[in-house]
Amino acid sequence: MEQKKQNPTAENETLIVSRRIQRVSLHLAPVPRPLHEHDTQEQLGLFPCARSAKLEVETEKLSLYMRGKYREIQEKIYEYFHARPELQTPLEISKDDHRELCWRQMYGLIKEAGIRPLKYVVEDPGKYFAIVEAAGAVDIFLGIKLGVQYSLWGGSVINLGTKKHKDKYFEGIDSLEYPGCFAMTELHHGSNVQGLQTVATFDPITDEFIINTPNDGAIKWWIGNAAVHGKFASVFAKLMLPAHDAKGVSDMGVHAFIVPIRDLKTHQALPGIEIHDCGHKVGLNGVDNGALRFTSVRIPLDNLLNRFGDVSPDGKYTSSLPTINKRFAATLGELVGGRVALASSSTSVLKIANAIAIRYSLLRQQFGPPKQPEVSILDYQSQQHKLMPMLASTYAFHFATSYLVEIYSQMKTTHVEQLVGDVHTLSAGLKACVTSYTAKSLSVCREACGGHGYAAVNRFGILRNDHDIFQTFEGDNTVLLQQVAADLLKQYKQKFQGGTLAVTWNYLRESMNTYLSQPNPVTARWEGTEHLRDPKFQLDAFRYRTSRLLQSAAVRLRKHSKTLGGFGAWNRCLNHLLTLAESHIESVILAKFIETVEKCPDASTRAALKLVCDLYALNQIWNDIGTYRNVDYVAPNKAKAIHKLTDYLSFQVRNIAKELVDAFDLPNHVTRAPIAMQSEAYAQYTQYVGF
């Protein structure tokens, strides 16, 4: 009997379909696989939590260790808004109503709750940042509105002014009698502050400064509090003094001036001042951003914020700092508090997003083994891969920004020059890295919650839109990372000239020496779990990467500067320099995380934090495994072991994810997402849509 000829096309299609079905089946119920021959848990599968010992985590102890001494004032803020539902922001609200609500929120916090932030800006910056973080957790725009009033407007008066300014304005700013703006950014100049075009010309006849906007590009733009509520502005302008030369004036560089913009009684714009509304924005519509144009606006001599430079009635200029660049650096150095606040507030936003996505993922059940109940979607490896490293990064950012707040507070009380430089660069780097990561993570969290994450009531869209500008204001992230890279190169040069390294850069002395030698071929192949979870291995790997990038960046800049000049060489190497800056900041973040784990007094809390820290470190190494493989710092078998261990740690963190999120201590009325409200979730959600 003649054999039938098989149809090869049909056979191939059958095989393809069969393979696809098998792959989908493996995703829904993966075959357990060994982690490592030396590990105590032999297999990983869909339900590792059912087969591995769960760490005992006391949420209260973990929360207390994280939030520390400022927990009480944050609770006071949360309780105030919980008791006043009329101050909660509805999902559908007009721009004008939104701004009025934001003002009422801030006014209530100051006048009713008795929170007086300005004194903490001076006396206890850590407490001030805790207030802004809590306010921002209630509504991001409220945290920004507070920041404009107290950190920017109030901070500029306190930090750039002298006693006469504090005596005259402190109480009015603190009590909201003097709502104000921070008028630095112009239509044509944002990041390049030295390029500002607004001018303040001294008139020696009347002892006044005349503020002018010389062209449309010099209009002050995106000025918070300007469109509706502000009555004063700290205006940054080029100080022009009379000179006996052909030009007739001398440019003394950018200085800050107190300029009244509205009448204190009628609230009308003062003569010579045009105020316009910047209109509806992508987010933060509770903040009234406006544009300011000045036409021959006269202010008294005393309105110059004269800490770093003063003008006498006869027009003579005096300063303790010899050059325009030094005065400019000192001025901007006093304003880094805004970056510190943004890094901290961005971490707070990331906590909220984590809390919503993880609580939902624990509640939501989909699919499961045949004839068995559906399982939590957080039991799927894909969901863990999205959310568990993010949770670990959130903890890492929390401790890093807490350290930044701590050294910023020290800087404000001691004024140690070395600490000033350290804070300036670290605040720039952390602000850039944290806000960029949070912006990306908000989209990941939305996707992790499926269709329900797209509902406005579940907050991801609102959080994403309101937070997005964090990457731009207080310094564009790309510009800030270049500042970090420039400082690293400066430190690198000092290292080879025998100079002193700043505190955060001390590791470069040792790790640069390590980099200049070849990777150890033995340790490059070590793959035991104990070795991979050793903080020394993790930190050495981070620092080795930074040192390698620094060395190669210096070589490339030196090479290209011969043909392209300094500016051209920098631009040619720019992406390399940004990667260098990010690598350095990640090294600092890990160092602070490890230090925090080691200092933790409670054994169970320390074990939980160690697990989270290991996941953060190894996930970062795995994300850049190509760099380590290219130089044989990590052999192929070790890279594979890192990947497997990262998966395992994600499973383990999933086991205590609820406790880790609960330790953020964010009550339901703060997160305000029905899909994350435990047993109330679907009841509240269905009520919202009208059932």
MARKE-335879 format. One record per residue (C-alpha): residue in one letter; z, y, x. Coordinates in steps of 0.02 Angstrom, whole numbers, padded with zeros to 5 digits, always signed. Layout:
// residues N
aZYX
...
//
This chain:
// residues 691
m+00000+00000+00000
e-00051+00169+00068
q+00093+00285+00114
k+00100+00452+00026
k+00072+00600+00141
q+00218+00718+00140
n+00189+00904+00110
p+00257+00988+00268
t+00271+01158+00183
a+00375+01089+00040
e+00482+00992+00163
n+00515+01148+00266
e+00561+01249+00112
t+00681+01112+00058
l+00765+01114+00229
i+00778+01304+00227
v+00857+01304+00053
s+00974+01165+00106
r+01030+01262+00260
r+01058+01420+00158
i+01165+01327+00031
q+01264+01250+00174
r+01294+01421+00253
v+01353+01496+00089
s+01468+01347+00064
l+01540+01370+00238
h+01575+01553+00200
l+01667+01509+00040
a+01759+01359+00114
p+01735+01358+00303
v+01762+01202+00404
p+01923+01219+00506
r+01890+01244+00690
p+02001+01232+00844
l+02064+01395+00917
h+02105+01338+01093
e+02166+01178+01169
h+02332+01257+01220
d+02371+01343+01055
t+02508+01278+00941
q+02401+01303+00786
e+02263+01177+00806
q+02143+01235+00672
l+02089+01392+00584
g+02019+01387+00410
l+02020+01481+00247
f+02207+01468+00223
p+02293+01482+00393
c+02441+01563+00307
a+02476+01399+00221
r+02485+01304+00386
s+02563+01428+00507
a+02737+01498+00516
k+02742+01673+00442
l+02833+01807+00538
e+02985+01875+00449
v+02963+02062+00431
e+03094+02175+00353
t+02993+02316+00281
e+03137+02438+00279
k+03174+02414+00465
l+02991+02430+00511
s+02971+02586+00404
l+03125+02666+00478
y+03064+02631+00655
m+02894+02706+00614
r+02944+02861+00517
g+03105+02900+00608
k+03201+03060+00582
y+03075+03151+00472
r+03077+03023+00333
e+03199+03124+00227
i+03094+03282+00213
q+02938+03180+00173
e+03032+03091+00034
k+03084+03261-00034
i+02902+03314-00044
y+02848+03151-00127
e+02989+03163-00255
y+02949+03345-00295
f+02769+03305-00342
h+02816+03144-00431
a+02930+03247-00546
r+02788+03369-00584
p+02637+03275-00650
e+02558+03441-00701
l+02530+03473-00516
q+02429+03314-00491
t+02243+03343-00469
p+02133+03279-00612
l+01974+03189-00566
e+01864+03313-00656
i+01907+03493-00611
s+01806+03649-00580
k+01805+03737-00412
d+01902+03887-00477
d+02033+03780-00566
h+02048+03671-00412
r+02088+03822-00303
e+02215+03886-00427
l+02299+03715-00436
c+02306+03705-00246
w+02392+03875-00239
r+02517+03820-00373
q+02552+03661-00274
m+02587+03760-00116
y+02685+03894-00208
g+02793+03762-00293
l+02826+03673-00129
i+02887+03835-00049
k+02973+03920-00194
e+03040+03774-00297
a+03062+03631-00173
g+03129+03752-00042
i+03016+03689+00098
r+02996+03830+00226
p+02870+03768+00355
l+02853+03921+00468
k+03023+03907+00549
y+02983+03727+00595
v+02820+03784+00678
v+02936+03874+00798
e+03097+03772+00801
d+03043+03592+00766
p+02854+03562+00770
g+02880+03377+00735
k+02958+03419+00568
y+02818+03540+00528
f+02686+03406+00560
a+02786+03284+00451
i+02781+03412+00309
v+02593+03436+00326
e+02566+03247+00334
a+02666+03218+00174
a+02580+03362+00084
g+02411+03295+00139
a+02458+03123+00074
v+02487+03200-00098
d+02319+03292-00086
i+02219+03321+00073
f+02173+03498+00023
l+02357+03543+00002
g+02390+03489+00182
i+02243+03595+00240
k+02299+03745+00136
l+02472+03733+00214
g+02392+03720+00386
v+02289+03878+00359
q+02441+03978+00302
y+02570+03917+00426
s+02484+03839+00577
l+02331+03952+00589
w+02377+04120+00512
g+02564+04106+00543
g+02543+04014+00708
s+02424+04146+00777
v+02549+04286+00737
i+02694+04191+00815
n+02605+04117+00965
l+02486+04259+01010
g+02596+04404+00957
t+02761+04472+01022
k+02931+04512+00947
k+02868+04662+00848
h+02743+04553+00757
k+02869+04416+00718
d+02995+04544+00653
k+02865+04623+00539
y+02771+04471+00473
f+02876+04313+00489
e+02970+04322+00324
g+02816+04374+00225
i+02712+04231+00294
d+02852+04104+00269
s+02884+04156+00088
l+02698+04168+00042
e+02713+04355+00011
y+02584+04375+00150
p+02452+04241+00122
g+02328+04249+00264
c+02173+04184+00352
f+02118+04132+00524
a+01954+04223+00553
m+01879+04148+00709
t+01719+04056+00660
e+01560+04158+00635
l+01394+04115+00555
h+01310+04097+00725
h+01460+04039+00829
g+01584+03901+00795
s+01625+03794+00945
n+01573+03929+01070
v+01718+04048+01038
q+01679+04152+01192
g+01512+04193+01111
l+01591+04280+00960
q+01505+04444+00917
t+01632+04535+00808
v+01695+04686+00904
a+01859+04783+00907
t+01831+04952+00991
f+01983+05055+01041
d+01985+05237+00986
p+02105+05331+01105
i+02103+05486+00995
t+02183+05398+00845
d+02265+05251+00936
e+02168+05130+00825
f+02050+04984+00842
i+01887+04991+00745
i+01831+04818+00686
n+01644+04795+00659
t+01524+04655+00614
p+01370+04706+00716
n+01245+04587+00632
d+01235+04449+00502
g+01264+04315+00633
a+01435+04391+00667
i+01496+04374+00487
k+01658+04274+00486
w+01613+04111+00397
w+01707+03963+00323
i+01870+04061+00328
g+02004+03967+00231
n+02107+04072+00108
a+01980+04213+00118
a+01883+04190-00044
v+02031+04206-00163
h+02209+04211-00097
g+02215+04291+00076
k+02284+04467+00102
f+02281+04469+00292
a+02174+04392+00427
s+02196+04353+00611
v+02026+04416+00668
f+01957+04359+00835
a+01845+04490+00912
k+01785+04557+01079
l+01901+04695+01137
m+01800+04846+01193
l+01887+04985+01291
p+01819+05155+01344
a+01747+05154+01521
h+01682+05289+01636
d+01516+05206+01677
a+01340+05196+01610
k+01388+05075+01472
g+01532+05182+01412
v+01635+05030+01362
s+01715+04881+01449
d+01717+04707+01370
m+01890+04632+01395
g+01849+04467+01309
v+01903+04389+01145
h+02071+04445+01074
a+02158+04422+00906
f+02200+04564+00785
i+02298+04571+00622
v+02181+04646+00491
p+02237+04676+00310
i+02092+04623+00197
r+02163+04649+00021
d+02281+04774-00059
l+02455+04697-00074
k+02475+04761-00253
t+02302+04762-00332
h+02232+04618-00227
q+02067+04713-00213
a+01967+04708-00051
l+02011+04855+00062
p+01882+04987+00113
g+01755+04927+00240
i+01788+04743+00202
e+01662+04634+00112
i+01726+04466+00050
h+01610+04330-00014
d+01637+04153-00075
c+01563+04010+00029
g+01545+03914-00134
h+01559+03732-00182
k+01578+03611-00037
v+01560+03424-00009
g+01749+03412-00017
l+01911+03512-00002
n+01864+03622-00149
g+02046+03664-00175
v+02033+03772-00018
d+01949+03941-00045
n+01832+03963+00102
g+01753+04134+00114
a+01650+04251+00223
l+01708+04419+00292
r+01607+04568+00350
f+01691+04719+00431
t+01617+04895+00431
s+01717+05022+00533
v+01884+04949+00480
r+02024+05042+00568
i+02188+04957+00613
p+02336+05026+00712
l+02363+04990+00897
d+02511+04878+00856
n+02398+04757+00762
l+02332+04686+00926
l+02417+04519+00954
n+02466+04564+01131
r+02556+04417+01210
f+02420+04391+01341
g+02344+04565+01349
d+02396+04739+01291
v+02320+04911+01273
s+02422+05070+01300
p+02395+05227+01193
d+02290+05303+01333
g+02174+05152+01333
k+02235+05061+01488
y+02232+04871+01484
t+02372+04764+01556
s+02392+04576+01567
s+02493+04450+01664
l+02333+04347+01679
p+02202+04413+01800
t+02037+04360+01722
i+01950+04350+01553
n+01933+04161+01570
k+02118+04136+01604
r+02167+04245+01456
f+02044+04153+01345
a+02112+03983+01400
a+02291+04040+01369
t+02244+04104+01196
l+02159+03943+01142
g+02296+03841+01224
e+02421+03914+01102
l+02315+03857+00955
v+02308+03669+00994
g+02438+03638+00858
g+02295+03631+00732
r+02218+03483+00824
v+02386+03395+00833
a+02407+03418+00645
l+02232+03351+00609
a+02257+03195+00715
s+02419+03161+00624
s+02348+03200+00452
s+02193+03094+00482
t+02307+02947+00524
s+02395+02978+00359
v+02229+02970+00266
l+02190+02806+00355
k+02359+02736+00297
i+02317+02778+00116
a+02146+02697+00129
n+02223+02542+00209
a+02356+02532+00075
i+02230+02540-00067
a+02103+02419+00009
i+02231+02290+00069
r+02336+02291-00090
y+02177+02271-00192
s+02117+02130-00078
l+02281+02039-00102
l+02268+02056-00292
r+02083+02023-00315
q+02034+01840-00330
q+01857+01772-00317
f+01789+01594-00296
g+01884+01451-00218
p+01874+01264-00183
p+01800+01155-00323
k+01914+01135-00475
q+02050+01241-00397
p+02110+01418-00436
e+02017+01566-00366
v+02086+01637-00205
s+02131+01810-00144
i+01982+01895-00062
l+02093+01937+00086
d+02093+01750+00124
y+01909+01762+00170
q+01874+01785+00354
s+01744+01919+00318
q+01871+02027+00225
q+02000+02002+00361
h+01871+02052+00490
k+01844+02216+00396
l+02024+02262+00363
m+02145+02182+00486
p+02082+02265+00647
m+02079+02427+00547
l+02262+02401+00499
a+02302+02369+00683
s+02211+02530+00731
t+02309+02626+00600
y+02472+02572+00682
a+02402+02613+00854
f+02351+02787+00796
h+02520+02815+00714
f+02615+02786+00875
a+02489+02882+00981
t+02494+03035+00869
s+02684+03024+00862
y+02683+03033+01052
l+02565+03182+01044
v+02682+03272+00924
e+02827+03234+01041
i+02746+03305+01198
y+02678+03453+01099
s+02857+03493+01047
q+02913+03479+01228
m+02772+03594+01281
k+02824+03727+01154
t+03003+03728+01218
t+02977+03705+01406
h+02806+03787+01438
v+02780+03673+01588
e+02603+03707+01649
q+02562+03525+01684
l+02619+03477+01509
v+02512+03615+01433
g+02355+03541+01512
d+02404+03366+01460
v+02431+03416+01278
h+02269+03515+01273
t+02162+03368+01329
l+02256+03231+01236
s+02254+03330+01072
a+02066+03356+01091
g+02036+03171+01125
l+02151+03101+00992
k+02087+03222+00860
a+01908+03168+00899
c+01940+02981+00907
v+02058+02967+00758
t+01956+03075+00639
s+01792+02987+00683
y+01870+02816+00658
t+01950+02866+00493
a+01787+02937+00427
k+01697+02771+00460
s+01844+02668+00395
l+01846+02756+00226
s+01671+02688+00193
v+01723+02514+00251
c+01874+02518+00134
r+01765+02573-00011
e+01644+02429+00020
a+01788+02306+00040
c+01841+02347-00138
g+01670+02314-00211
g+01617+02404-00369
h+01795+02456-00412
g+01802+02551-00247
y+01662+02661-00313
a+01766+02724-00460
a+01829+02900-00424
v+01999+02855-00494
n+02023+02735-00349
r+02008+02882-00228
f+01895+02822-00088
g+01757+02945-00130
i+01878+03090-00143
l+01967+03042+00019
r+01801+03021+00109
n+01732+03189+00052
d+01893+03285+00085
h+01921+03206+00255
d+01742+03218+00318
i+01761+03396+00384
f+01907+03339+00495
q+01771+03289+00619
t+01712+03468+00632
f+01848+03598+00610
e+01977+03635+00744
g+01840+03585+00866
d+01684+03480+00840
n+01722+03303+00897
t+01577+03294+01018
v+01632+03456+01100
l+01813+03399+01109
l+01765+03235+01194
q+01669+03335+01324
q+01829+03430+01361
v+01916+03264+01391
a+01775+03205+01505
a+01777+03369+01602
d+01964+03353+01632
l+01945+03172+01687
l+01815+03224+01816
k+01930+03362+01875
q+02072+03235+01894
y+01953+03116+01983
k+01911+03251+02109
q+02096+03290+02136
k+02132+03105+02162
f+02018+03098+02312
q+02086+03263+02377
g+02266+03200+02369
g+02315+03314+02224
t+02441+03283+02086
l+02379+03197+01929
a+02433+03250+01755
v+02557+03134+01668
t+02431+03046+01555
w+02311+03019+01700
n+02431+02938+01824
y+02355+02767+01796
l+02192+02826+01874
r+02268+02824+02049
e+02298+02636+02042
s+02156+02581+01929
m+02024+02678+02027
n+02076+02580+02181
t+02062+02420+02080
y+01891+02471+02019
l+01826+02504+02194
s+01862+02322+02236
q+01768+02176+02158
p+01835+02089+02000
n+01943+01938+02039
p+01835+01784+02002
v+01990+01680+01962
t+02073+01794+01835
a+01902+01830+01760
r+01904+01649+01699
w+02084+01637+01638
e+02078+01604+01452
g+02252+01547+01403
t+02329+01630+01251
e+02482+01685+01349
h+02371+01774+01475
l+02261+01857+01343
r+02414+01918+01248
d+02494+01985+01406
p+02505+02177+01391
k+02464+02192+01576
f+02297+02103+01556
q+02254+02208+01403
l+02299+02376+01480
d+02218+02332+01647
a+02057+02291+01554
f+02058+02457+01461
r+02094+02555+01619
y+01968+02460+01723
r+01833+02507+01598
t+01884+02692+01604
s+01889+02692+01794
r+01718+02610+01804
l+01644+02737+01683
l+01726+02881+01778
q+01661+02824+01947
s+01484+02797+01884
a+01484+02963+01789
a+01536+03057+01946
v+01397+02973+02046
r+01265+03011+01913
l+01318+03193+01895
r+01311+03217+02083
k+01138+03140+02089
h+01061+03238+01944
s+01141+03405+01988
k+01030+03411+02144
t+00873+03423+02038
l+00933+03482+01867
g+01079+03595+01910
g+01253+03579+01837
f+01208+03609+01653
g+01055+03497+01658
a+01150+03356+01745
w+01289+03365+01617
n+01164+03355+01475
r+01073+03209+01558
c+01238+03111+01570
l+01311+03171+01404
n+01318+03003+01312
h+01396+02923+01465
l+01528+03061+01469
l+01569+03040+01284
t+01595+02853+01310
l+01706+02891+01459
a+01815+03009+01355
e+01833+02883+01213
s+01878+02746+01337
h+02014+02852+01415
i+02090+02899+01247
e+02089+02716+01194
s+02184+02675+01354
v+02315+02805+01312
i+02328+02739+01133
l+02356+02561+01193
a+02482+02615+01326
k+02586+02705+01194
f+02573+02558+01074
i+02635+02436+01207
e+02776+02555+01254
t+02828+02572+01071
v+02831+02383+01049
e+02939+02359+01203
k+03064+02492+01146
c+03086+02419+00972
p+03269+02363+00956
d+03246+02240+00811
a+03176+02070+00865
s+03079+02030+00705
t+03004+02204+00696
r+02958+02194+00879
a+02871+02026+00852
a+02770+02096+00708
l+02718+02249+00807
k+02673+02141+00957
l+02556+02040+00847
v+02474+02198+00781
c+02462+02273+00955
d+02379+02115+01023
l+02251+02122+00883
y+02212+02304+00920
a+02191+02272+01107
l+02088+02114+01099
n+01977+02179+00958
q+01936+02333+01062
i+01897+02224+01214
w+01786+02111+01108
n+01695+02262+01033
d+01644+02313+01209
i+01630+02138+01283
g+01458+02177+01353
t+01534+02303+01474
y+01657+02175+01540
r+01526+02038+01551
n+01403+02150+01645
v+01521+02167+01792
d+01595+01991+01779
y+01766+02061+01735
v+01768+01929+01596
a+01680+01762+01618
p+01585+01682+01471
n+01722+01557+01431
k+01852+01697+01430
a+01744+01805+01316
k+01733+01660+01194
a+01922+01636+01202
i+01949+01822+01166
h+01837+01809+01014
k+01928+01657+00946
l+02098+01732+00978
t+02048+01893+00891
d+02000+01792+00736
y+02166+01700+00745
l+02267+01860+00760
s+02174+01933+00611
f+02230+01781+00510
q+02408+01805+00568
v+02410+01991+00529
r+02342+01948+00356
n+02501+01846+00328
i+02609+02002+00345
a+02481+02129+00285
k+02582+02171+00130
e+02739+02207+00231
l+02640+02309+00359
v+02562+02416+00222
d+02726+02433+00126
a+02806+02500+00286
f+02695+02654+00268
d+02813+02693+00125
l+02678+02769+00015
p+02732+02759-00168
n+02607+02728-00307
h+02605+02910-00360
v+02546+02955-00185
t+02410+02823-00164
r+02365+02845-00350
a+02234+02706-00353
p+02251+02590-00505
i+02168+02445-00414
a+02310+02447-00286
m+02458+02457-00405
q+02510+02276-00402
s+02540+02205-00578
e+02500+02373-00660
a+02327+02377-00584
y+02209+02323-00721
a+02318+02390-00861
q+02308+02566-00788
y+02126+02546-00743
t+02071+02492-00917
q+02176+02630-00996
y+02087+02757-00885
v+01916+02708-00950
g+01976+02714-01131
f+02028+02539-01186
//
